[in-house]
Amino acid sequence: MHKLAIAVAAPVALAVLFLAGCESKPPQAPAIAEAWAGPATLKLRREIPLDSPVVATVRHGERLEIIQQRRRFMKVRTPGGAEGWTEDNVLLSAPEMDALRQLADSARKLSSHGVATTFDLLNVHTTPARLSPSFTQVKQGDKMQVLAHVVAPRVAPPRQPLVPRAPKRVRPPRKPKQSKYPLLPLPAPPPPPANWLELSKTSLPAPPEPVDPPKPIPMDDWTLVRLPSGQAGWVLTRRLFMAIPDEVAQYAEGHRITSYFPLGEVDDGGQKKYNWLWTTLSAGLVDYDFDSFRVFIWSLRRHRYETAYIERRITGWFPVAVHPVTLTSSGRSPISTTYPGFSICTAGEDGQRRRRDFAFIVNVVRYAGQGPCAAEPVPGIPAQPASGGTLVASSQPARPAAEPPSFLARVQARLAELRERWLGKRRP
């Protein structure tokens, strides 16, 4: 009897386990759109309020399914099946992800204008706008390459909705109801009054009320940087510090260093030093990249950096290039010699851009000629910004560039340099 009960109970237990395993899960909500996580780390909450518990954390670039929308909040589902709420401004659409990849591809082809660092956590944004998603962070002391610079308004960037809007239903026009009774004829219009000419005269218009001028839109300086990982993005310029040695940076005189380049090294008793070229900017929120450039040389006699060449009050744009320069001597039999050198793009008196070449001969800088300089587009920035676009040029006029110094000016600068070296008097 006992064996019979066991034989009967075993199939029943197996059937119960089989039915329990076949128990269906609640169906998932269908996806209404797709998006990608914008920030480096994105926390998804169980409900919309900020104090709601976090149900999942996703990384930048992870694909998410949008399953519900409430105004600016989106409920998304991760590839692992976790569902949570977040704001729409931290999610990227497919075109925005493609634009971010294209920005990284274009940034790989741009030349670096120096290495920069930061003294605090620095957010890297997808576009030059504070409200654009920050897809990664740069830690204190980390290095990045400086590529380009723009001025942009402090407004929310225009974006396409993540969830496509449903088309409006067009209702067919209603057919007018035919009345059972015929309409009565309209009465004849009344004749004009006898004094209609007097009534037609108008009084002088009132003077227009004064209108307050529109408030200026606050602007921000942005810098395009390339990270060691190969990613590229936009950071606030005021948070960057160029990593040029402090013994050279101390001569910035309160101006911001925008680029720097080594011009060869010097051996001072076993100590390695470099000659430097830098560009600086004295004002912010302008549509050019520098207003001065300077060449520093290491003095083997005084064991310090001294100025070999400087130009101020110019209007210059990136890129600054370091390359060999051919210098042709004047005289009856001109001789062309190639030296290390550099070139910069500045505005002439006519406002046109000119690329000027300079030869660096040991510790002397010589002007070597000029040529055309076309404006290079910045990746991700339209060349002709429309109203309400991302990039807005500064309203400050560009200053004309200084012409190459005359022979007398070069002689005076050379005498001042010799006086500084031999008498120890510093130039102002």
C-alpha positions in Angstrom: 0.0 0.0 0.0 2.9 2.4 0.8 4.6 1.6 -2.5 1.4 2.3 -4.3 1.0 5.7 -2.7 4.6 6.6 -3.6 4.0 5.5 -7.2 0.9 7.7 -7.5 2.5 10.7 -5.7 5.6 10.9 -7.9 3.9 11.7 -11.2 1.7 14.2 -9.4 4.8 16.0 -8.0 6.5 16.0 -11.4 3.4 17.5 -13.0 3.2 20.3 -10.4 6.9 21.2 -11.0 6.4 21.2 -14.7 3.4 23.5 -14.5 5.3 25.8 -12.1 8.2 26.0 -14.6 5.8 26.8 -17.4 4.2 29.7 -15.5 4.4 32.7 -17.8 6.0 36.0 -16.8 4.1 39.2 -17.1 4.5 40.6 -20.7 7.0 43.5 -21.1 5.8 46.9 -22.3 6.6 47.4 -26.0 9.4 49.8 -26.9 8.2 53.1 -28.5 11.7 54.4 -29.4 15.4 53.7 -28.7 18.1 55.9 -27.2 21.7 55.7 -25.9 23.0 56.7 -22.5 24.8 60.0 -22.7 26.7 60.5 -19.4 29.7 58.4 -18.3 27.4 56.8 -15.7 23.6 57.1 -15.8 21.4 56.0 -12.8 17.9 54.8 -13.5 15.3 55.4 -10.7 12.3 53.3 -9.9 10.0 56.3 -10.1 10.4 59.9 -11.3 11.2 61.7 -8.0 14.9 62.1 -7.3 14.6 60.3 -3.9 13.3 57.2 -5.6 15.7 54.2 -5.3 18.1 53.4 -8.1 17.3 50.2 -10.0 20.2 50.1 -12.5 23.3 52.0 -13.6 24.3 52.1 -17.2 27.4 53.5 -19.0 27.9 55.9 -21.8 26.9 54.5 -25.2 24.7 51.6 -23.9 21.5 51.1 -26.0 18.2 51.6 -24.1 14.6 51.0 -25.1 12.1 53.8 -24.3 8.9 52.3 -23.1 7.1 55.2 -21.6 7.2 59.1 -21.7 5.9 61.6 -19.2 6.7 65.1 -20.5 10.6 65.4 -20.1 11.0 62.1 -18.3 11.5 58.7 -20.0 11.1 55.2 -18.7 13.8 53.0 -20.3 14.7 49.4 -20.3 18.3 48.2 -20.3 19.6 45.2 -22.3 19.5 43.2 -19.0 15.7 43.9 -18.6 15.9 46.5 -15.8 13.4 49.3 -16.1 13.8 52.8 -14.7 13.2 56.6 -15.2 15.5 59.3 -16.3 15.4 62.7 -17.9 15.4 63.1 -21.7 18.3 65.5 -21.8 20.8 62.8 -20.7 19.8 60.4 -23.5 21.2 60.5 -27.0 19.4 59.7 -30.2 20.9 57.7 -33.1 21.8 60.8 -35.1 23.5 62.3 -32.0 25.5 59.1 -31.4 26.6 59.2 -35.1 27.6 62.9 -34.7 29.7 62.0 -31.7 31.5 59.3 -33.5 32.1 61.6 -36.5 33.5 64.2 -34.1 36.0 61.7 -32.8 37.0 60.7 -36.4 37.4 64.3 -37.5 39.4 65.1 -34.3 42.0 62.4 -35.1 43.0 64.4 -38.2 43.4 67.7 -36.4 46.8 68.9 -35.2 47.3 69.5 -31.5 48.0 73.0 -30.2 49.4 71.7 -26.9 48.6 69.6 -23.9 46.2 70.9 -21.3 45.2 69.7 -17.8 42.6 70.6 -15.2 42.7 71.1 -11.4 39.2 69.6 -10.8 36.7 67.2 -12.3 35.9 68.4 -15.8 32.8 67.3 -17.8 33.3 66.6 -21.5 30.2 67.5 -23.5 28.9 66.3 -26.9 28.3 69.9 -28.2 29.5 73.3 -27.0 26.5 73.8 -24.7 26.2 73.5 -20.9 22.9 71.6 -21.2 24.2 69.0 -23.7 25.0 65.5 -22.3 28.4 65.0 -20.7 29.6 61.6 -21.9 32.8 61.4 -19.8 34.8 63.2 -17.1 38.5 64.2 -17.0 40.0 63.8 -13.6 42.3 66.2 -11.9 45.8 66.2 -13.5 44.8 64.2 -16.5 46.1 65.4 -19.9 44.2 66.2 -23.1 45.1 67.6 -26.5 43.7 71.1 -27.4 42.3 71.2 -31.0 40.0 74.2 -31.5 38.0 77.0 -29.9 34.5 78.5 -30.4 32.2 80.9 -28.6 28.7 79.6 -28.1 25.5 81.0 -26.4 24.5 79.7 -23.0 21.2 78.2 -24.3 19.8 74.7 -24.7 20.9 73.2 -28.0 18.1 72.4 -30.4 17.3 68.7 -30.4 14.9 66.4 -32.2 12.4 64.6 -29.9 13.5 61.1 -28.9 10.0 59.8 -29.2 8.5 60.7 -32.6 5.3 62.6 -32.2 2.1 60.9 -33.3 0.6 62.4 -36.5 -2.4 64.6 -35.9 -5.7 63.2 -36.9 -7.3 65.1 -39.7 -11.0 65.1 -39.3 -13.1 65.3 -42.5 -15.0 68.5 -42.8 -18.6 68.4 -41.6 -21.2 68.8 -44.2 -23.5 71.7 -43.5 -27.0 70.7 -42.5 -29.7 71.7 -44.9 -32.4 73.6 -43.3 -36.0 72.5 -43.8 -37.1 76.1 -44.2 -35.8 78.6 -46.8 -33.6 81.4 -45.7 -35.2 84.9 -45.6 -33.6 87.4 -48.0 -31.1 89.8 -46.5 -32.2 93.4 -46.0 -30.6 96.1 -48.2 -27.5 97.8 -46.7 -28.1 101.2 -45.1 -26.8 104.2 -47.0 -23.6 106.0 -45.8 -24.1 108.9 -43.4 -24.1 112.4 -44.9 -20.8 113.4 -43.1 -18.9 110.3 -44.1 -16.0 112.5 -45.4 -15.5 114.0 -42.0 -15.8 110.6 -40.3 -13.1 109.3 -42.7 -10.4 111.7 -41.5 -7.9 110.2 -39.1 -5.9 111.9 -36.3 -2.1 111.7 -36.1 -0.8 108.4 -34.8 0.4 108.4 -31.2 4.2 108.2 -30.8 5.4 104.7 -30.3 6.1 103.6 -26.8 9.8 103.1 -25.9 10.9 99.5 -26.3 13.5 98.1 -24.0 16.5 96.6 -26.0 16.7 92.8 -25.8 18.9 91.4 -23.1 22.2 90.0 -24.3 22.5 86.3 -24.3 25.3 85.1 -22.0 28.1 83.4 -23.9 30.7 80.8 -23.1 34.2 79.9 -24.4 34.5 76.3 -25.4 37.5 74.2 -26.4 37.5 71.0 -28.5 39.8 68.5 -26.8 41.0 65.0 -27.7 41.3 62.5 -24.9 44.0 59.7 -24.6 41.2 57.2 -25.3 40.6 58.7 -28.7 37.3 60.4 -27.8 36.7 64.0 -28.6 34.4 66.5 -27.0 33.9 70.1 -25.7 35.0 71.5 -22.4 34.7 75.0 -20.9 37.9 76.9 -21.7 38.2 78.6 -18.4 38.6 75.2 -16.7 41.7 74.3 -18.8 45.3 75.1 -18.1 48.0 74.6 -20.7 50.8 72.3 -19.5 53.7 74.4 -20.5 56.5 74.6 -17.9 55.9 77.1 -15.1 59.2 78.8 -15.7 57.7 79.9 -19.0 54.1 80.3 -18.0 55.0 82.9 -15.4 55.5 85.4 -18.2 51.9 85.2 -19.4 51.1 88.5 -17.6 47.6 87.5 -16.8 46.8 86.5 -20.4 45.5 83.0 -21.3 47.9 80.7 -23.1 46.0 79.2 -26.0 48.7 77.1 -27.7 52.4 76.3 -27.3 55.0 74.4 -29.3 58.7 73.4 -28.6 61.2 74.9 -31.0 64.1 72.6 -30.3 66.1 71.7 -27.2 69.1 73.2 -25.5 71.7 71.4 -23.4 72.7 73.5 -20.4 75.3 71.6 -18.5 73.5 68.3 -18.8 70.1 69.9 -18.1 67.7 69.7 -21.0 65.7 72.8 -21.8 63.5 73.8 -24.7 62.9 76.9 -26.8 59.2 77.7 -27.0 56.6 79.4 -29.1 53.3 80.3 -27.6 50.1 82.2 -28.4 48.1 84.1 -25.8 44.7 85.9 -25.6 44.0 88.9 -23.4 40.2 88.9 -23.7 37.5 86.3 -23.7 34.4 85.7 -25.8 36.0 86.7 -29.1 35.8 84.9 -32.4 39.6 84.6 -32.9 42.1 82.4 -31.1 45.0 84.7 -30.0 46.1 88.3 -30.0 49.8 87.8 -29.3 52.6 85.4 -30.0 56.0 85.1 -28.4 59.2 83.1 -28.8 61.2 82.2 -25.7 64.9 81.0 -25.8 66.9 79.5 -23.1 69.9 81.7 -22.3 73.0 79.6 -21.6 74.7 82.7 -20.1 72.0 83.7 -17.6 70.3 80.3 -17.3 66.8 81.5 -17.7 64.2 82.1 -20.4 64.4 85.3 -22.5 62.2 86.7 -25.2 63.6 86.3 -28.8 60.5 87.7 -30.6 57.1 89.0 -29.7 54.1 90.5 -31.5 51.1 92.0 -29.8 47.7 93.5 -30.8 47.1 91.1 -33.6 44.2 88.9 -34.6 45.1 85.3 -35.1 43.4 82.0 -35.7 44.3 78.3 -35.4 46.1 76.3 -36.7 49.6 77.4 -35.7 52.1 75.2 -37.5 55.7 74.3 -36.8 57.6 73.3 -39.9 60.8 74.1 -41.9 60.8 77.5 -43.5 62.8 78.7 -46.5 64.5 82.1 -46.0 65.8 83.9 -49.0 68.6 86.5 -48.4 68.5 89.9 -50.1 71.2 91.1 -52.5 72.5 90.7 -56.0 72.8 87.0 -55.6 69.9 85.8 -53.4 70.5 82.5 -51.5 67.6 80.4 -50.2 68.3 78.4 -47.0 65.9 76.2 -45.1 65.7 76.7 -41.3 63.4 75.4 -38.5 60.5 77.7 -38.2 56.8 78.2 -37.8 53.8 80.0 -39.4 50.8 81.8 -38.0 47.5 82.9 -39.5 46.6 86.6 -38.8 44.4 89.3 -40.3 46.0 92.0 -42.4 44.9 95.6 -42.8 42.2 94.6 -45.3 40.8 92.1 -42.9 41.9 89.1 -45.0 43.7 86.2 -43.4 47.4 85.8 -44.2 49.7 83.0 -43.2 53.0 84.4 -42.2 56.2 82.3 -42.0 59.1 82.9 -39.6 62.5 81.2 -39.6 64.0 80.3 -36.2 67.8 80.6 -36.6 69.5 79.4 -33.4 68.1 82.1 -31.2 66.9 84.7 -33.8 63.5 84.9 -35.4 63.3 86.2 -39.0 60.2 87.0 -41.0 60.3 84.8 -44.2 57.2 85.8 -46.2 53.4 85.2 -46.3 50.7 83.5 -48.2 47.0 82.9 -48.2 45.3 81.4 -45.2 41.8 79.9 -45.5 39.6 79.5 -42.5 39.4 75.9 -41.4 36.0 74.5 -40.3 35.6 73.3 -36.8 34.2 69.7 -36.6 30.6 69.7 -35.6 30.2 73.5 -36.1 28.4 74.9 -39.1 30.5 77.3 -41.2 27.7 79.9 -41.4 25.7 79.8 -38.2 22.1 80.6 -38.6 20.0 82.5 -36.1 19.4 80.3 -33.0 22.2 77.9 -34.1 24.9 76.4 -32.0 27.7 78.8 -32.8 27.3 82.6 -32.4 30.3 84.7 -33.3 31.4 87.4 -30.9 30.2 91.0 -31.5 33.6 92.4 -30.9 35.3 93.5 -34.1 38.5 91.8 -35.1 41.6 94.0 -34.8 43.9 94.4 -37.8 47.1 92.5 -37.6 50.4 94.3 -37.2 52.6 94.4 -40.2 56.1 92.8 -40.0 58.4 95.0 -37.9 60.5 97.4 -39.9 64.3 97.3 -40.0 64.5 100.1 -37.4 62.1 98.3 -35.0 64.1 95.1 -35.3 67.4 97.0 -34.6 65.8 98.6 -31.5 64.5 95.3 -30.3 67.9 93.7 -30.8 69.6 96.5 -28.9 67.1 96.2 -26.1 67.8 92.4 -25.9 71.5 93.0 -25.7 71.0 95.6 -23.0 69.0 93.1 -21.1 71.6 90.4 -21.4 74.7 92.5 -20.6 73.3 95.0 -18.1 70.6 92.8 -16.5 67.8 95.3 -17.2 64.5 93.7 -18.0 62.3 95.1 -20.7 58.8 96.1 -19.6 
